[in-house]
Amino acid sequence: MPIRLDQRLAAVASLVRADSAADIGCDHGKLAYFLVSTDRVKRAIATDISEESLKKARALATENGVEKVMITRLGDGLDPVESEEVDAVIIAGLGGDVIAGILDRAFEHKKRFESYVLSPNTHPEKVRRELKKIGQRVTFDRAVECAGKLYTVIRSEAGEDDLDEIQIAFGKFYKSDRDFEKRARQELKFVRDLLEAGASSTKLEERAQMLEKALYNIENEE
């Protein structure tokens, strides 16, 4: 049965370049099923902390005859997946703090994987910082629009990365992303308006400074 993904999951799927992958927090299992049914991967492990979600994913695999190559496992984060058992790890639809925590816990348990494709709902900066910490080099970092909202999609591979604080905040490739430049100018205006209206917030002031520095770097990029 063919299946259609939304723009966000389609972007995630397009970045999976591996023989095997684990979809962490798979929910209904549609992404894992799409990957195996379109031969993007030879084998997928779909995990979730919810038994009800896994039942849906398991039923999808069984109904379409891919249960031998789409394996479902119950568990939290990367706990059900062994180190190097898959080439790529996918986590989409969780908060950035949660994703960073999953990566950190796996790293502390000496689990290593070749690549990650991650799409946090919030705090992408925490995900970038964690990838740098665990020895992953970001190779793709863009915002994708889906249902009227913007979601960050990041791909990484094993290797060292020297992300600076601006790249951690706004994405590794923010300088070449004209969509980011437009959004940054709009956000900077909004933050400045709040400050000029009397809003007193260290976080707002720090945000304005970060945006100003990012725009300065873009304007002075050679």
C-alpha positions as CSV (number, residue, x, y, z in Angstrom):
1,M,0.0,0.0,0.0
2,P,1.5,3.4,-1.0
3,I,1.6,5.9,1.8
4,R,2.0,9.7,1.7
5,L,4.1,11.6,4.2
6,D,3.6,15.3,5.1
7,Q,6.2,17.8,4.1
8,R,8.2,17.5,7.2
9,L,8.4,13.7,7.3
10,A,9.0,13.7,3.5
11,A,12.1,15.9,4.1
12,V,13.2,13.6,6.9
13,A,12.9,10.5,4.7
14,S,14.8,12.2,1.8
15,L,17.8,12.6,4.1
16,V,18.0,8.9,5.1
17,R,20.9,7.4,3.2
18,A,21.5,4.0,4.9
19,D,20.9,0.3,4.7
20,S,19.1,0.3,8.0
21,A,17.5,2.9,10.3
22,A,15.7,3.2,13.6
23,D,12.7,5.5,13.9
24,I,12.6,6.5,17.6
25,G,9.2,7.5,18.8
26,C,7.6,6.1,15.7
27,D,4.0,6.7,16.7
28,H,1.9,5.1,13.9
29,G,4.9,3.8,12.1
30,K,4.3,5.5,8.8
31,L,7.8,6.8,8.3
32,A,9.4,3.4,9.0
33,Y,6.9,1.8,6.6
34,F,7.6,4.4,3.9
35,L,11.3,3.8,4.2
36,V,11.1,0.0,3.7
37,S,8.3,0.1,1.2
38,T,10.2,2.5,-1.1
39,D,13.5,0.6,-0.6
40,R,15.2,3.6,1.0
41,V,16.3,1.2,3.6
42,K,16.6,-2.6,3.7
43,R,15.5,-2.8,7.3
44,A,13.9,-0.5,9.9
45,I,13.4,-0.7,13.6
46,A,10.4,1.3,14.8
47,T,10.3,2.0,18.5
48,D,8.0,3.8,20.8
49,I,7.4,4.2,24.6
50,S,3.6,3.6,23.9
51,E,2.3,0.1,23.4
52,E,-0.8,1.5,21.7
53,S,1.3,3.3,19.1
54,L,3.4,0.2,18.5
55,K,0.2,-1.8,17.9
56,K,-0.6,0.6,15.1
57,A,2.9,0.4,13.6
58,R,2.9,-3.4,13.9
59,A,-0.5,-3.7,12.2
60,L,0.7,-1.4,9.4
61,A,3.7,-3.6,8.8
62,T,1.7,-6.9,9.0
63,E,-1.1,-5.7,6.7
64,N,1.5,-4.8,4.1
65,G,3.7,-7.8,4.4
66,V,6.8,-6.0,5.6
67,E,6.9,-7.3,9.2
68,K,10.2,-9.1,8.6
69,V,12.0,-5.9,7.6
70,M,10.0,-3.4,9.8
71,I,10.6,-4.5,13.3
72,T,8.7,-2.9,16.2
73,R,10.2,-2.6,19.7
74,L,8.8,-1.1,22.9
75,G,11.1,1.2,24.9
76,D,12.3,4.7,25.8
77,G,14.5,6.5,23.4
78,L,17.4,4.5,22.0
79,D,17.2,2.0,24.9
80,P,15.7,-0.8,22.6
81,V,18.4,-0.4,20.0
82,E,21.9,-1.7,20.3
83,S,25.0,0.2,19.4
84,E,25.7,0.1,15.6
85,E,22.6,-2.1,15.1
86,V,21.4,0.4,12.5
87,D,23.3,2.9,10.3
88,A,20.9,5.8,10.8
89,V,18.8,7.0,13.8
90,I,15.7,9.1,13.1
91,I,13.9,11.2,15.8
92,A,11.2,13.5,14.6
93,G,8.4,15.2,16.5
94,L,9.8,15.5,20.0
95,G,11.1,18.6,21.8
96,G,14.7,19.5,21.3
97,D,15.5,19.0,25.0
98,V,14.0,15.5,24.8
99,I,16.0,14.6,21.7
100,A,19.2,15.9,23.2
101,G,18.5,13.9,26.3
102,I,18.0,10.7,24.2
103,L,21.3,11.3,22.4
104,D,23.2,12.0,25.5
105,R,21.9,8.9,27.4
106,A,22.8,6.7,24.4
107,F,26.2,8.2,24.2
108,E,26.8,7.7,27.9
109,H,25.9,4.1,27.4
110,K,28.5,3.9,24.6
111,K,26.1,3.5,21.8
112,R,27.4,4.8,18.5
113,F,25.6,5.3,15.1
114,E,26.9,6.5,11.8
115,S,24.3,9.2,11.1
116,Y,21.2,10.9,12.6
117,V,18.2,12.6,11.0
118,L,16.5,14.8,13.6
119,S,13.5,17.1,13.5
120,P,12.8,18.8,16.9
121,N,9.5,20.6,17.6
122,T,11.4,23.1,19.8
123,H,14.9,24.1,20.8
124,P,16.9,22.9,17.8
125,E,19.9,24.7,19.4
126,K,20.0,22.0,22.1
127,V,20.1,19.3,19.4
128,R,23.0,21.0,17.6
129,R,24.9,21.4,20.8
130,E,24.4,17.7,21.7
131,L,25.5,16.5,18.2
132,K,28.7,18.5,18.5
133,K,29.3,17.0,21.9
134,I,28.9,13.4,20.8
135,G,31.1,13.7,17.7
136,Q,28.6,14.3,14.9
137,R,29.1,16.7,12.0
138,V,26.0,18.5,10.7
139,T,25.6,18.1,6.9
140,F,22.1,19.4,6.5
141,D,20.3,22.0,8.6
142,R,17.2,23.8,7.3
143,A,13.7,24.8,8.3
144,V,10.8,23.0,6.5
145,E,7.3,24.3,6.4
146,C,4.5,21.9,7.3
147,A,0.9,22.8,8.0
148,G,1.8,26.4,8.3
149,K,4.6,25.9,10.8
150,L,8.4,25.8,10.5
151,Y,10.3,22.8,11.7
152,T,14.0,22.3,11.7
153,V,15.4,19.2,10.0
154,I,19.0,18.3,10.7
155,R,21.2,15.5,9.3
156,S,24.6,14.6,10.7
157,E,27.4,12.1,10.2
158,A,30.2,10.8,12.4
159,G,32.9,13.4,12.6
160,E,34.1,16.5,14.4
161,D,32.2,19.9,14.0
162,D,33.3,23.3,15.0
163,L,29.9,25.0,15.3
164,D,30.1,28.5,16.9
165,E,27.4,29.9,19.1
166,I,25.5,31.6,16.3
167,Q,25.4,28.4,14.2
168,I,24.2,26.5,17.3
169,A,21.4,29.1,17.7
170,F,20.3,29.5,14.1
171,G,21.7,26.6,12.1
172,K,25.1,25.6,10.6
173,F,24.2,27.1,7.2
174,Y,22.3,30.2,8.3
175,K,24.6,32.5,6.3
176,S,23.5,31.0,3.0
177,D,19.8,30.6,3.9
178,R,17.9,33.6,2.6
179,D,14.7,32.4,4.2
180,F,16.5,32.6,7.5
181,E,17.7,36.1,6.8
182,K,14.1,37.2,6.2
183,R,12.8,35.5,9.3
184,A,15.7,37.0,11.4
185,R,14.9,40.5,10.3
186,Q,11.3,40.1,11.1
187,E,12.1,38.6,14.5
188,L,14.6,41.3,15.3
189,K,12.1,44.0,14.6
190,F,9.5,42.3,16.8
191,V,12.1,41.9,19.7
192,R,13.2,45.5,19.3
193,D,9.6,46.7,19.4
194,L,9.1,44.9,22.6
195,L,12.2,46.4,24.2
196,E,11.3,49.9,23.0
197,A,7.8,49.4,24.5
198,G,9.4,48.9,27.9
199,A,9.7,45.1,28.1
200,S,12.5,44.4,30.5
201,S,14.0,41.0,29.8
202,T,17.6,39.8,29.7
203,K,16.6,36.9,27.4
204,L,15.0,39.4,24.9
205,E,18.1,41.5,25.0
206,E,20.4,38.5,24.4
207,R,18.1,37.3,21.6
208,A,18.3,40.7,19.9
209,Q,22.1,40.7,20.2
210,M,22.3,37.2,18.7
211,L,20.1,38.1,15.8
212,E,22.1,41.3,15.1
213,K,25.3,39.3,15.1
214,A,23.9,36.7,12.7
215,L,22.6,39.4,10.3
216,Y,26.0,41.2,10.5
217,N,27.8,38.0,9.6
218,I,25.4,37.5,6.6
219,E,25.9,41.1,5.4
220,N,29.7,40.8,5.7
221,E,30.0,37.3,4.3
222,E,32.7,37.2,1.5
